[in-house]
Amino acid sequence: LAKHNLKNVTVIQTGCIGMCEQEVLVDVVRPGEPRVTYGHVTPGDVPKIVEEHIINGRVVADLAVGKIAD
Protein backbone atom coordinates (compact mmCIF):
# COMPACT_ATOMS: atom_id res chain seq x y z
CA LEU A 1 0.00 0.00 0.00
CA ALA A 2 2.85 2.37 0.83
CA LYS A 3 4.44 1.62 -2.57
CA HIS A 4 1.33 3.06 -4.24
CA ASN A 5 0.95 5.88 -1.67
CA LEU A 6 -2.50 4.59 -0.67
CA LYS A 7 -3.37 6.48 2.49
CA ASN A 8 -7.15 5.95 2.46
CA VAL A 9 -6.94 2.15 2.77
CA THR A 10 -7.52 0.32 6.05
CA VAL A 11 -6.21 -3.17 6.75
CA ILE A 12 -7.79 -5.08 9.64
CA GLN A 13 -7.48 -8.63 10.92
CA THR A 14 -10.75 -10.46 11.54
CA GLY A 15 -11.97 -13.73 12.98
CA CYS A 16 -13.41 -16.71 11.16
CA ILE A 17 -16.22 -16.14 8.65
CA GLY A 18 -16.91 -19.87 8.18
CA MET A 19 -14.76 -20.41 5.10
CA CYS A 20 -11.71 -21.93 6.77
CA GLU A 21 -11.02 -24.18 3.77
CA GLN A 22 -10.47 -21.04 1.64
CA GLU A 23 -7.94 -19.34 3.96
CA VAL A 24 -6.04 -17.12 3.69
CA LEU A 25 -9.02 -14.85 2.96
CA VAL A 26 -8.88 -11.19 1.94
CA ASP A 27 -11.93 -8.93 1.64
CA VAL A 28 -11.87 -5.82 -0.51
CA VAL A 29 -14.57 -3.23 0.12
CA ARG A 30 -14.71 -0.21 -2.16
CA PRO A 31 -17.29 2.53 -1.51
CA GLY A 32 -20.51 1.89 -3.43
CA GLU A 33 -19.42 -1.56 -4.63
CA PRO A 34 -20.08 -5.11 -3.39
CA ARG A 35 -17.57 -6.66 -0.98
CA VAL A 36 -15.34 -9.17 -2.78
CA THR A 37 -13.74 -12.04 -0.89
CA TYR A 38 -10.54 -13.57 -2.25
CA GLY A 39 -9.48 -17.06 -1.17
CA HIS A 40 -6.25 -19.03 -0.93
CA VAL A 41 -4.38 -15.72 -1.09
CA THR A 42 -0.59 -15.93 -0.94
CA PRO A 43 1.86 -13.08 -0.38
CA GLY A 44 2.54 -13.19 -4.12
CA ASP A 45 -1.15 -12.50 -4.87
CA VAL A 46 -1.29 -9.30 -2.82
CA PRO A 47 0.31 -6.94 -5.40
CA LYS A 48 -2.17 -8.15 -8.05
CA ILE A 49 -5.16 -7.57 -5.74
CA VAL A 50 -3.88 -4.12 -4.76
CA GLU A 51 -3.12 -3.00 -8.31
CA GLU A 52 -6.09 -4.56 -10.09
CA HIS A 53 -8.89 -4.25 -7.55
CA ILE A 54 -8.01 -1.63 -4.96
CA ILE A 55 -6.45 0.84 -7.41
CA ASN A 56 -8.24 0.06 -10.70
CA GLY A 57 -11.55 -1.39 -9.50
CA ARG A 58 -11.23 -4.67 -11.44
CA VAL A 59 -12.06 -7.88 -9.60
CA VAL A 60 -9.32 -10.52 -9.82
CA ALA A 61 -11.65 -13.29 -10.97
CA ASP A 62 -9.23 -16.21 -10.61
CA LEU A 63 -8.84 -15.50 -6.87
CA ALA A 64 -12.39 -14.35 -6.04
CA VAL A 65 -14.53 -16.79 -4.05
CA GLY A 66 -17.51 -14.54 -3.39
CA LYS A 67 -19.17 -11.18 -3.86
CA ILE A 68 -21.59 -9.74 -1.31
CA ALA A 69 -23.77 -6.71 -2.03
CA ASP A 70 -24.66 -4.34 0.80
C-alpha positions as CSV (number, residue, x, y, z in Angstrom):
1,L,0.0,0.0,0.0
2,A,2.8,2.4,0.8
3,K,4.4,1.6,-2.6
4,H,1.3,3.1,-4.2
5,N,1.0,5.9,-1.7
6,L,-2.5,4.6,-0.7
7,K,-3.4,6.5,2.5
8,N,-7.2,6.0,2.5
9,V,-6.9,2.2,2.8
10,T,-7.5,0.3,6.1
11,V,-6.2,-3.2,6.7
12,I,-7.8,-5.1,9.6
13,Q,-7.5,-8.6,10.9
14,T,-10.7,-10.5,11.5
15,G,-12.0,-13.7,13.0
16,C,-13.4,-16.7,11.2
17,I,-16.2,-16.1,8.6
18,G,-16.9,-19.9,8.2
19,M,-14.8,-20.4,5.1
20,C,-11.7,-21.9,6.8
21,E,-11.0,-24.2,3.8
22,Q,-10.5,-21.0,1.6
23,E,-7.9,-19.3,4.0
24,V,-6.0,-17.1,3.7
25,L,-9.0,-14.8,3.0
26,V,-8.9,-11.2,1.9
27,D,-11.9,-8.9,1.6
28,V,-11.9,-5.8,-0.5
29,V,-14.6,-3.2,0.1
30,R,-14.7,-0.2,-2.2
31,P,-17.3,2.5,-1.5
32,G,-20.5,1.9,-3.4
33,E,-19.4,-1.6,-4.6
34,P,-20.1,-5.1,-3.4
35,R,-17.6,-6.7,-1.0
36,V,-15.3,-9.2,-2.8
37,T,-13.7,-12.0,-0.9
38,Y,-10.5,-13.6,-2.2
39,G,-9.5,-17.1,-1.2
40,H,-6.2,-19.0,-0.9
41,V,-4.4,-15.7,-1.1
42,T,-0.6,-15.9,-0.9
43,P,1.9,-13.1,-0.4
44,G,2.5,-13.2,-4.1
45,D,-1.2,-12.5,-4.9
46,V,-1.3,-9.3,-2.8
47,P,0.3,-6.9,-5.4
48,K,-2.2,-8.2,-8.1
49,I,-5.2,-7.6,-5.7
50,V,-3.9,-4.1,-4.8
51,E,-3.1,-3.0,-8.3
52,E,-6.1,-4.6,-10.1
53,H,-8.9,-4.3,-7.5
54,I,-8.0,-1.6,-5.0
55,I,-6.5,0.8,-7.4
56,N,-8.2,0.1,-10.7
57,G,-11.6,-1.4,-9.5
58,R,-11.2,-4.7,-11.4
59,V,-12.1,-7.9,-9.6
60,V,-9.3,-10.5,-9.8
61,A,-11.7,-13.3,-11.0
62,D,-9.2,-16.2,-10.6
63,L,-8.8,-15.5,-6.9
64,A,-12.4,-14.4,-6.0
65,V,-14.5,-16.8,-4.0
66,G,-17.5,-14.5,-3.4
67,K,-19.2,-11.2,-3.9
68,I,-21.6,-9.7,-1.3
69,A,-23.8,-6.7,-2.0
70,D,-24.7,-4.3,0.8
